[in-house]
Amino acid sequence: MRPKSAAAPREAIRLLALAGFNSGISHRSVEPMLPKLAEEFATSVSAASIVMTTYAFAYAAALLLQGPLGDRYGKLRVVTIGMALAGLASLGCALAWDLGSLAAMRLLTGMFASASVALGMAYIGDVVPIGERQTTIAHFIAGSMLGQMVGPLVGGAFTDWVGWRMSFASLGAVFLAVAAILTVRTSSGWSVSRTGPFRPFAVYRGLWSLNGMRWLFAVGTAETLFFFGGYAFLGAFFKSRFDASFTVIGLILAGFGLGGLLYSSTARVLIRALGERGLVAAGGALGGVMFVAVVLVPYLSLAVPCTIALGLAFYLLHNTIQVKATEVAPDARGTAVALYATAWALGQAIGIAAMGGVIAAFGYAPAIVACGLLFAALGLWLRSNLHRFRP
């Protein structure tokens, strides 16, 4: 049902993209802070990384509850409350007295910040016609992608200029500002989506009974397992082969985000030219070729176009499947998108863990190439099997 709101749906989508942008910054801003946090709390960098682990775990796990909450109480309402609570948790990070309290506050931040992207896509499914949905989602996720791109820069710059505590305080203030704007512009449309008892487990049982949902979960797991299983180890490969500095490696790996933004800015043209089947096939093929190319380049500078092309390849395939997630269960759209998001988070975790063992046995290059070939095979398979995601 189309939400009634003081804000037009397009304005609400832009506000949700803004929320996703700040969530993306929050997700990645801690990476450059780790040495400073280790110094502050007299521990090792590896021990300090718990503040990243707790955030990532909470971010993924909370989606399983936020989906049903959005379907039951309204997606804009749940996102707005989530942004406000993420803001308070970020302010709590600024007041942390030891590493444990900081990790706990980061866990809460991740739990609440995750609402914007998954429920934002589900909201788009509610208000945007299917013919325009893929382009709209492509533009929407640019907010999160851009946030994740600039997150390390923001975190590092603020830590240098005003300290890590003010970095978290500033993020908290922005979260609260976004929540205030969402409240003013959308609160009149916060009607309860459904009546009756709140039964998330029953909703998930119903979803899992759908053949399309099971295929969506499997493909969501596979796409990130194959892609990030290889991409996550490119930095270590570059270090081993070229002995590049970590700064240079970080800049090269940021090409993935540029590729994602390239897709977002050209999505309308690509969708018209290739169609859904062409998008997944092209994404798989381009990904396969670039994973092979990136381990063969004789100079590190040539890896830059490879990582940009890998970002484009991933979103050619991934965004098409995201759109299917908004279609597979129209009566429980928020829950379906959340379940799909959990699948791709699970795929990343499994892929990185599994590839560690493969690399130990066979080395970086064969393992990365194998991931690329599997990603290409997935794109080719999807070209003939998109019908499996029908409601």
Beta strands, then each sheet from edge to edge (+ up, - down):
end
